[in-house]
C-alpha cells in the first residue's frame, strides 16, 4: 500500500508540473497571438488607409540652380515635360522645398511655357488644383499663375495679387462681361496672405463635384472660404462651370502677357493637378502631418447608440502614423471632441463649444491618452434635445497635424 501511495504521489507531482507548464505555454501563446493579431490588424489598417498623393500634370521645383540670375529653362518634372523659358533677370534664391526658388523683380521678370497651348494644362472640362509656395514683398497688381490673356477677352484661369487681395479667375471665352477682368465667369476675391516677406503655401481648388462648382482658396492648408457663383462685381453671378476654352494662351508665371501685370516676389514648388485635392492632401503639401484614426471602439462602433437617460458614452480609439502608435508625446495639443446636433431638420449644428471648456478630460474638450489608446467619456446629460448627435475626433491644432481618416460615431437622444 505504501508503495502504491508513493507511486500515486509521483504521478500527481509530475501531472501538476505538466499542467502548470502547459498553462504557462498557453498564456505565452495567447500573448503572442494577441500581439501578432494586433500587429496584423495594424498592418491591414495601414494598408487600408494608405493614400497615395495624386500626381500633378505640371510640377516646377526651381531646383535647376540654388542661386544666381536665372537663365535658360525652368524644368517640369511631371510627365508632360512642359519646360519654361525665363525672361528678364529672375534670380534663383533658397526656397521652401528642395534647393531653390525663383524671385521676380516686378519689372520684366516672367516665365513662359510655350508648349502648354492646347495641352492638358488648359484644364478644360475637369476639376483642378493650383498649388505653390509664395513670398511677396509688394502689393502691386501681379499675375502669379496665368493661363489667360485678359486683353483679348480669352478664357482660362489665373491667380494674382491685386489691391491687397488674392484673386482667382476662372473664365470661358466670350461669356459674361466683367469690368476690368474681361469676359470672366468668375473673379473671386480672398484676403491677401497676412504677412509680406514670409513663405506661405497657397492652393486654389476648383471642384464641380460639390454641385454648382466651387472655387476654394487655402493658405498654409487652412481654407479661406469658397465661391459657388461669379462672385462680387460680376454682372449676373453665373454658376462656375468647368472650363471650356483658354483662348489658346500659353501658361505663364509672373505676368499675363509678357509685359503687363508683373508679379514682384518669389515662387517655389508650383504644382497643377487635374483633380480637386482634398483638404488633407493640401495640408500634406504644406509639410503638415496626417494621422489616421482606427475607428471608435465598442460600444460606439455599432450604429447609433440610443440614450434614454444620463450615461457616460466611452469614446476610445487608436491614432496611427503608418503602423506606429501616436501617443501624447507626438504633438503639443491632443485631439479634441466635436459634437454636432441634427434635430432632423436637415441642419447640423456644432454644439461642442457650448458644452466644453478648453482643456483635458471629460470636463474639457481634449481626448486623453491612457497608455494604450485615446479616450473621452462623454456625459450625455448635457444633451437633452431629441435628435441625432454626431461625435468626431478632430485635431487640437490643425496647423500642426490633421486626422484623416477621422473617427465618427452617433448617439440618439429619444
N, C-alpha and C positions, 0 to 999 in steps of 0.2 A: 504493500500500500504506500509506504514512504517513497519507494522508487517511482511509482506511478504519479505520486503527488509532485515529485521533483521534475519529472518529465513534463507534467502539465504546466508548472511554473515557467520552465524554459520556453515552452511553446507560446505562452501568453506574453512573455517578455519580448521575444522576437516578433510576435504579431503586433505588439504595441509599437515597437520601433518601426516596423514596416508601415503601419498606419500613419504614424507621425511623419515619417519620411515622405510617404505619398501625399499627405496633406500639404507638407511644405512645397513639394514639387507642384502640386495642383495650384497652390497660391502663387508660386512663381510663374507658372504657365498662364494663370489668369492675368497677372500683372503684365506679362509680356503681350498677351492677347489684347488687353485693353490699350496698352501703349501702341502696339502695332496698328490696331484698328483706328486709333486716334490719328496716328501719322498718316495712314492711308486715307482717312477721311479728310485730313487737311490737304493732302496731295490732290484728291479728287476735287475738293472745293477750290483749290488754287487753279486747277485745270479748268474748272467750270467758269471761274470769274476772270481768267486771264483775258485781257482785252488789248488787242494789237491796235496801236495808234494808226489811223488812216494815213495813206501815203499821199503827199502833196503832188499836184501836177506841175508845180513850179516851186523851186526852192533855191534861194540865193543867200549864201552864208557870208559873202565878202571876206573869205579867208584866203583869197589869192595872194594877199600881201598884208603884213601886220602893221606897216607904217609907210608914209611917203605919199607922193602925189599919184593918184590913180591914173593909169594909162592902160589902153587896150581893152580887156574883156572882163566882164563880171560873169562868172561861171554859174550855170544852172545845174545843180546836182540831181534834179529829177529826171525821169525817163525822157521827157520831151527835149531836153538839152537846149533850151531857149536861152542862149547866152546874150548878154547885153554889152553895148558899146558905151564906154564912158566919154562924156563930153564935158568940156570945161576943165577945171582944176580940182575936181573932187579928191579928197585926201583920205587915205586909209588910216584908221585910228583903232586903238583897242576897243573891243566890243563886249557884249554880254555872253554870247555863245561862240565858241571857237576862238580864233586868234585875231579876227579883225572885224571892223565895221566900216561903213563909208560915210564920210562927212561932206555935206553940201553947203556951199557958201551963200546961197540965196541970190546969187548974181547971174551965173551962167552954168552952174553945175547941174547935170542931169544924166540919166542913163536911158537909152532907148534899146528896145528889144525887137529888131526888125523882122524876126521870123515868127513872131506871135500873131500876126494878122491872119485871121481865118483859122487859128489853132484852137485847141481845147481851152486855152486861157481866155477865149471870148466869154466863156461861162454861159453860153446860150442854153436855155431850157433846163437848167439844173440848179439845185441848191449850191451854195458855195460858202467858203470861209477865207478871209484875207487876214493874215496874222503877221505881226512884225514887232520888233523892239524899236522904240523911238526915243530920241533925246533931242529936244528942240530948244532953241535959245532966242526965238523971235516970234512975235505974234503976227508977222506979216502973212498975207494970203499965200499959201503954198500948197501945191499938189504933192501928195506923198506917193500914193499908188494910183496910177491913172490909166484907164483904157477907154478914153473918150476924148474927142476934141470939141469942146463946148462951142467954139467959134463957128463950126459948120453944122451945129444942131444935131450932131450924130448921137447914137445911143451908146450905152456902155456903163461903166462903173468907175467910181473914183473915191478915194479917201483923202481928205485935205483939212488943213487948218485955216480958219478964217474968223477974224473978229473976236478972238477969244474963245472959239468953239472948235470942236472936232466935228466935221461934217462928212456925210457919205451921200453919194448919188447912185442911183440905180435906174437907168433910163432906157426906153425903147425909141428907136428913131421915129421922129415925126409925130409923137403922141401929144402929150399935154404941154402947152407953153408955160414956162415958169420963171418969168423975170430974168435975173442975171444968170440963172442956171440953165438957160436954153430949154430944150424940149425934154425936160426930166419928168419921169413918172413920179419921182420922189426925191426930195432933198431933206435928209434927216439931220437934225442938229442935236449934238450931245455936248455936255460940259467938256471943256478942254482939260486934258490931263493936268493935275493940280500943281505941278512944280516944273520949272524950267531947269535945264542942265542936269537932269537925272534920268536914268533909263526907266521907261515904263513899257510894259507889254500891252499892245493893242490888238484886239481881234474884232472883226466885223463879220457877222454871220447872217446870211440870207437863208430862210427856211420856209419853203412853200408848204411843207407838211404840217405846219401849225395852223393851216386853214386858209386864210386870205393872203398869206405871205407876210413874213415878219423879218425886219432887219434889227438886229441887236448888236450893241457895241459893248465890249468888255475892256476894262483896264486892270492889268495885273490879275486877270482871272475873275474879276468881280463885275457882274452885269451892271451897266449904266442905264438899263431900260431898253425898250424897243418900240418900233413903229409898225403899224399894220396897214397904214394908208400913206398917202402922199406927203404927210407931214405939214407943219405950219407954213403958210405962204404959198402953197400950191393952189391953183385956181379951183380944182374940183376934188382934191384929195382922192385920187383914184386908188383902187387896191394895188398892192405891189405884186404884179405878175412876174413870172420868170422872164429873163432877158431874151429878146428875140433878135437883136441886132446890136453890133458895136460900131457900126459905120465903117468897118474895115480899118480901124485905127490900130496902131501898134501899142504894146504896153510900154509905159514909161514910168520911171521913178524920178520924182523931183520937179516935174513940170507937166503941163497938159499938151503943149505943142512944140516944145523945144526952146521957147523963148519967153513964155508967159507964165505967171503964177509960179514962180520958182521957190522951192522949199529951202528953208535955212535950218539945218540941224543934222542929226546923224541917224542912220538906219542900220539894223542888224537882223540877220536871220529872217528874211522875208519869205513867207510861205503862202501859196494859194492852193486851195483844195476845191474839188468839185463835189464836195459833200458839206453838209452843215455839221460842224463839230459840236459835240455836247459841251456843257459847262465843265464837266470833269476833264474832258480831253483838252479843252483850252487851258484849264488850270495846270495840267501836266506840262504844257508848253512853257509856262512861266517858271518851271522848275519846282513847283509845289509838289507835295507828297500826297499820294492817294492810298488809303487803307480800305480794306474790304470787311464788311460785317457779315458774319456767318449766318445770320438769321436768329431771331429771338428763340430761346429755348422753351420747353414745356413749362407751364401750361399755356403760354401765349402764342404758340405756334400752330394752333389747330382751329383756325377760323375765329370770328368774333366771340369774345367771352362776354356772356350776359351777366350783368351786375344788377342785383335787386336790393342790395344793402351794402353798407360800408364794408369794404375789404381791401386788403393790400394786394396789388397786382404786381407780381415779380417779373421784371424785365431783365433777362440775362442773355449775354451774347459774347462771342469772341470777336476781336479785331485782329486782322491778319495783314502782314506785309509779305506777300507770297505765301510761304508756309511758316513764317515766323510769327510768334505771338507778339502783339503790340500791348505793352503794359504802360503804367503811368509814368515811366521814365522817358517815353518816346516824344512827348510834347509838353508844353507849358500848361495848356488849358485842356482838360479832359473833354470828351464828348458830352453833349447836353441833351436833355429830353425835350422834345417838341410835341405838343398836343394840339390837334385841330379838331373842331367840332362841326358836325353836319346835322342840322335839325331836319333833314330830309327835304329841305327847300332847295337843294342843289348848290348851296354855297358853303364852302369850308372856311371856318374862322379860326385863326390862331388864338387859342385860349391859354397857352402856356405862360406868356409874360405876366398875366394877371394872377397866376397861381404860384409862381415860383420866384423866389429871390435868387440873385446870382450867388452861387456857392455850392459846396459839396453836399451830397446826400439827399435824403428824402425831403428835407426842409428847404433844399435849394433846387438847382436845376441840373446839376452835374452827375453823371454816372460815376460810380466808384469802382476801383479795381480791387478785387479781394484775393489776389494772388493766383487766380486761375482764369476768371472771366470778369467782364464789366457788368455791373448790376445797378438797378434802380428800382426801389419799391415805391410804387405809385399808390397813394391813398385815394380811393375812388370817391370818398365822401366830399371831395372838393368839386365833384361834378354831379349835379343834381338834375339838370335839364335832360329830358328824354331825347335820345338820339344816338348817333354813332360817333365815337371818338377814335381818332387815328393817332397812334403814338409812333414817333420816328426818332431814331438816334442820329444826331447831326453833329458836325464839327464844332468844337468850342472856339476855334479860331480859324476861319476859312482862309485867312491869308497864309496859314502855316500848313494846313492839310485839309483834305476833304474825305468823306466816307462814301465810297462808291464801289459796288452797290451798298446801299444802306439797309438798315433793318426797319421794318414797319410791322405793326400789329394793331388790331382793333378791339375795342370793347363797346358794348351797347348798354346804355342806361335805359331801363324799361319804366 
